[in-house]
Amino acid sequence: GENVEQHPSTLSVQEGDSAVIKCTYSDSASNYFPWYKQELGKRPQLIIDIRSNVGEKKDQRIAVTLNKTAKHFSLHITETQPEDSAVYFCAALTGGGADGLTFGKGTHLIIQP
Amino acid sequence: KAGVTQTPRYLIKTRGQQVTLSCSPISGHRSVSWYQQTPGQGLQFLFEYFSETQRNKGNFPGRFSGRQFSNSRSEMNVSTLELGDSALYLCASSSRQGAYGYTFGSGTRLTVV
């Protein structure tokens, strides 16, 4: 089955700086890569996703890049704000979705004032 | 529109008992998926229901089962509870089969004592 590795497990950045979270996946048949944000005690929320036929997608301060050859994808957050503090999860979906989403272990992003 | 509703929010059960959790998807969504979230294993896929049929199943024992009703509401049942079943159980709904564009509910926190 699919395996998703996520790094780093904790990331501390100064407010206003950029943050980058990286994930690698193992199954070349994976074709959908969403990112979720989970604040403490709350539900995971989809913040951005990308399909395998696209290399990059941007939504305001958030962007995701995908390198199919290297089998890795990254989340980029620019001009970080205190409300960006949360745990971020990457995930991958293999074609057909038989195994559901395979999630990374999460990155705890801390925005320092 | 109303989000994904899970009930109950918290549950305490004794080892050996069984439990039923409920999930009402976003109106019009026909796909409901269930995930288990624990600190050690992270988010793991349990199963997906679409149009009252189980479409996909994760790597969990047969003690974990579910069903979906004609109004798309779904229930998950865990029999013969074990201490290791203590977790946050999340359901996610989508307008199409598969894990695309999930909206998660707030989850049911199950504690087995």
Interface residues (C-beta under 8 A of the other chain):
Chain A: G1 Y32 P34 Y36 K42 R43 P44 Q45 L46 D49 F89 A91 L93 G97 A98 D99 G100 L101 T102 F103 G104 K105 G106
Chain B: V4 S33 Y35 G42 L43 Q44 F45 L46 F47 E48 R55 N56 G58 N59 L90 Q97 G98 A99 Y100 G101 Y102 T103 F104 G105 S106 G107
